[in-house]
């Protein structure tokens, strides 16, 4: 009934290989995009943007990035927070003009980058750092690797805390996003419009999602998945594990860096590295992809939406309706998130994405069960 | 003896003591990993939970009093009695056994046969859950932990005067060694010997090793997997309790206690996930290494606080050359 395939024929190879082969799926996707781009910006206010939409979009990028590494390539990483910090600090340095010093003298200073390029450079820098920390993955596997990525997490946070060059020698040790604009529209800084920041993040989210989707559909993605499923076998059939793993680390870190840059510059505006990019952030993003579904782009969105909405929902129900103290609600939130992780792992290891897939399958067959 | 050398030796000794405490946490990991292949991230939170339960029972706190007060608008806080330390420890052990049963019954029984990484993530979920429950149950404020056998006979704290005086008389420089660290080292040594004896000489211990070696073979000769897993989780809970008491007495019972798990991870990487001696040697290496590094290189040249990451970096570098850790079983893969 819904998801009707009857009469939906593809006559060319290009049509056969498109992302959404079912017509209904495709139109639904266009409608979602249309609403997100042309309707939402006109109806949102500060609260919606800052407490729901921006975190959702930004975490979705981070979740896509981590999902590429964990879900598609099978390399578990707990260093997401550290990589997001790299993105944030690189973005900050490029926003304010990278200065290179040698022996107490300013060798040269790059001009200040536009915010778009600063964010992209944040991603690029993170990709480099990610590859560096991905190198051990060639020798180490499984848990050992998961724990090894914690080295990245702690080292990077320490580095940004200690080396004052990264925060431009500011007294507080914080980085503050200066006011930057695109075509005269402010994107960062304290006096931005909600729609502008929303559209800016939405742009990056859409681009990242499309790129990730197509990467994972192509030969690169298949190589990652071969490595994930059985790396030795993959090596035998001709996948180069070095290239596959390092590209996964690079692409994943690139996305995570972009999300870190956006998180700092557009969403928070001012960041203290230990607080914003601590180990909790790594776990949060990991939870998003577990709950959303490993190895699924839609799952990254679903997981991000879920874990962004949950605290807001709990706060509304617990604090505003029931009048409980905030600390109890915060603790309850820990309990609920922990329980959800366990329940999801037991009942549906493939996450919300799998529920969605099942629902879609049922809808395609409805009203006949077979 | 030159002062610098004396300092270094003192740092070395303190590193050894810290290493013992790391090893104590790492032991709990190794126990569970060996017997069930689960990498238990929740070990640190279990230590926190155990220590909080111990303090709560000692002070006669009403469990979940905050939650009860919030829901029913009542004002209950304490039963009005205090429990002797020994009794409180025994009760806490019972709570940890109950927890082990619950974890086995409600979580891991349903996850048998899943990939190790799924099990690992389940323990992260468990860590969150336990932390939330512990906070709801006993309140999240900083609590002092006093374990006393009788009035005035408590876990010792502070500078050991005897060592201070003796070393001052011999070397002309008094070493600062914390009494609690010495006690912790002794307790850890006793615990390790006890665990090894248990594993080697008792029926349950043998069954435990059999399960660690091969689940299916153990099952086929009549070992109850369920029982062994509960036993192992209980043992890990007990180790967590000991670690929680030591760390709690040292720095108070609070959230940061659960972060000692993060300290134990590089210890495990270095020593190998499957080896009890590995956990101990790894703990000592990490403890000494990070204290010496901080003292000799970190503080003077790198701006300090290198303890956060040095252990991980050391373990990471080490793993590149020996991926299974110092004492770990060689990883053999076949297609």
Interface residues (C-beta under 8 A of the other chain):
Chain A: X76 X136 X139 X140 X141 X142 X143 X144 X146 X147 X148 X150 X151 X154 X155 X157 X158 X161 X162 X163 X230 X232 X233 X236 X279 X283 X286 X287 X290 X322 X324 X325 X327 X328 X331 X332 X333 X334 X335 X336 X337 X338 X339 X340 X341 X342 X345 X346 X349
Chain B: X39 X66 X67 X70 X71 X107 X110 X111 X114 X116 X117 X118 X120 X121 X122 X124 X125 X126 X127 X128 X129 X130 X131 X132 X133 X135 X136 X140 X262 X265 X266 X268 X269 X273 X302 X303 X304 X305 X306 X308 X309 X312 X313 X315 X316 X319 X320 X323 X324 X325 X331 X333 X334 X335
